[in-house]
Amino acid sequence: MTTETLSVAQRLGGEQFLAQTLGRSYHVARGNAASVAGLVSWDDLNDILTHHRLEAPRFRLAMDGDPVPAFRYSRPVVTRRSTVWHRLQPASLHEQLAGGATLVVDAVDELHPGTGGLAKHLENWLRTAVQVNLYGSWTGTEGFGTHWDDHDVIVVQLDGAKRWKLYGPTRTAPMHQDVAAPEEPPEQPVADLVLTAGDVLYLPRGWWHAVAASEGQYSLHVTCGLRTTTGADLLTWLSEVLRGHEVIRTDVPRFSTESEQRDFLDRIAKLVVDELTSSDLITRFDRARDATESARLAPSLPYVTGVPAQPDLLVHLVVARAGLLTMPDGTALLTAGGEEWTFAAKALPLLKPLLDGSTHSLDELAALACLPLEQAAGVVNELVLGQVAAVRTAR
């Protein structure tokens, strides 16, 4: 994790941001180009487009709220195995971008290590899944028009400048699958901002906004989309938790008497009320979300038959959040990626340093736990097999 990725959270305000701003209002933190060093550069973007076959909608162009047809900047190539992919035509791509199109690369955190580090850090801080999309613009033409997102976003300006007109929300906390659409935004924005390299903008979901590179220079920025955690998610989780009770598993008495139906509903209501009035419900819900968060993709080649007892082998978790508890019998219970592992108590000093997402050598972890290198490798191997950890050789 770099100091640059840390500064995104720090400059937003840390704990004060979580308590006072998150989900409530927009916030701007000013920075400079040095504060985003290590994130995606123009050269990195050129390399990504050169070395990856990115098909729509992963890679796309947009202008005035509509997608630009792929044939305007790429041509289909048929391989000798009769598969088809679209090869970028740089001159045509440049022409479209100069004419007002916005370039978009979805999930760039999966394509670039620095941006992946930013995503993982934000996931750990905000305790939710994060996807980072990249946007490049060259003119004052809006790529997507005035619109709102169904998730909060953190925008990091990487180069150039971009104007953001913010109109505020017209529906509180709109959702992707909602029962009504937000009303149209007002004519005049509540804020008119220009972001330059290093600036960070937080925008809650539902806030209407329009964005354009209208400052006479091109723009490169990333938008970190934060997965929502709503009351609907809490109720869905609670319905799963309550499946342990017989009445929840019982068929709804659709053809019974009114009295029997009332009794059925009263029994369910008591269970739900008991849970909703328990003091630790949100804590348990949060812990369950952390424990089941999907891992990021990270193979551990070339070690396909197990983690070797190699001292300088580097180890890291590929989940942003993992739970580690000491059980009454002294064993260590690790929960991550929807799985659980029980280790002997002596493995605790090995596991604890990995929880914050940092990378450690195998001999360092073995020394912390006073374990032989072979036993430390065995513990790490269990996590690699469970797809919540990865190893690599020291560079």
Secondary structure as UniProt FT lines:
FT   HELIX           3..12
FT   HELIX           14..20
FT   TURN            21..24
FT   STRAND          27..29
FT   HELIX           33..36
FT   TURN            37..38
FT   HELIX           42..51
FT   TURN            56..58
FT   STRAND          59..63
FT   TURN            64..65
FT   STRAND          66..67
FT   HELIX           70..72
FT   STRAND          74..78
FT   TURN            80..81
FT   STRAND          84..88
FT   HELIX           90..98
FT   TURN            99..100
FT   STRAND          102..105
FT   TURN            106..107
FT   HELIX           108..110
FT   HELIX           113..126
FT   STRAND          130..137
FT   STRAND          152..169
FT   STRAND          191..196
FT   TURN            197..198
FT   STRAND          200..203
FT   TURN            205..206
FT   STRAND          207..212
FT   STRAND          219..226
FT   HELIX           231..241
FT   HELIX           242..244
FT   HELIX           246..249
FT   TURN            254..255
FT   HELIX           258..276
FT   TURN            279..280
FT   HELIX           281..292
FT   TURN            301..302
FT   TURN            304..305
FT   TURN            311..312
FT   STRAND          314..317
FT   STRAND          323..326
FT   TURN            328..329
FT   STRAND          332..336
FT   TURN            337..338
FT   STRAND          339..343
FT   HELIX           345..347
FT   HELIX           348..351
FT   HELIX           352..354
FT   TURN            355..356
FT   STRAND          360..361
FT   HELIX           362..368
FT   TURN            369..370
FT   HELIX           373..385
FT   TURN            386..387
FT   STRAND          389..392
//
